[in-house]
Amino acid sequence: MNETTTQTAPSFLTQHDLSELLRLPERTLEDWRLTPAGPPFLNLGRHARYELADVLRWVGDQRHG
């Protein structure tokens, strides 16, 4: 079995998907993309996509106390 068939493809979220996951307005995500405040994202053409693993890591980094 070759290595590429055993790897799991990353899960990408749309802005709407992430908005629902984090229970935040889509406008907040748009604002975060203009500053380095939010989770990492990819620009695929004109579309922003968020890799689920990156988002979960970013959420964990936001913990305080």
C-alpha positions, 0 to 999 in steps of 0.5 A: 500500500502506498503512503498517499492512500493511508493518509487522511485528507484534511477536513476544510471548513467554509466560513459558514461552517466555522461560524456554526462550529464556534457559534460566532457571527461570520462577520467576526471571522471576516474581521479576524482574517484582516488581523492576525487574531483568528485561526489560520486560514487558506485562500483558495482562489477567492474562498477562505477555508479553514483546516479543522485540525488548525482550528482545533489547535488554535481554539486550544491555544485560546485557553486562559487560567 
